[in-house]
């Protein structure tokens, strides 16, 4: 590497802009770091060059046979995927499909994958120096075609609602890998009734079904960028 390139890569302004892109206003001060570059390399943050994935497996009891001698059991497997972007957006998907078929579809936030959730996230550092990731995500809205076949029939009015999911995760390191593990700390569904503005909140219990998400690097993601720094 030439001396000129090395000078550019260590330019404090470039690293300051990179830090602002990741942490926003919460990184206005360098303390306790000695440089913007050190902050970017050492401060806990989510990674953008891959996907966080969790796999959940459980046994579900089936129906009893007609003769009553046995009852079937089924092994259920499904995955959760989370893809973070530098501009604060995040994708989340829960599906039985394996990573080989799903990960390529998460390269862009404009994916047409069914059941994909899109939202925004922020990083928060508490007094115990633990980094949390908080996100609010919703299902991508799809325009429904007008049904002219029944336009002359009176329909029963349906109360319109908006659904959003609030997610809380703790960013951890596992072994020698940094920032590669997300542990669930909160998950709830918020239903907003448009006519009244009333909000109903249902909090889900964080149990063994909420397995940690581990980071998997995807080489093709590092060569893809929608915006310059």
Secondary structure, DSSP 8 states (H G I E B T S, - for coil): --HHHHHHHT-HHHHHHHHHHHHGGGGSS-TT-SSHHHHHHHS----SSEEEEEEEEEEEEEEE-TTSS-EEEEEEEEEEEEEE-TTSEEEEEEESS-HHHHGGGGSSTT---TT-EEEEEEEEE-TTS-EEEEEEEEE---------TTTTS-------EEEEEEEEEEEEEETTEEEEEEEEEEEEEEEEETTT--EEEEE----TTS--EEEEE-HHHHT--SS--
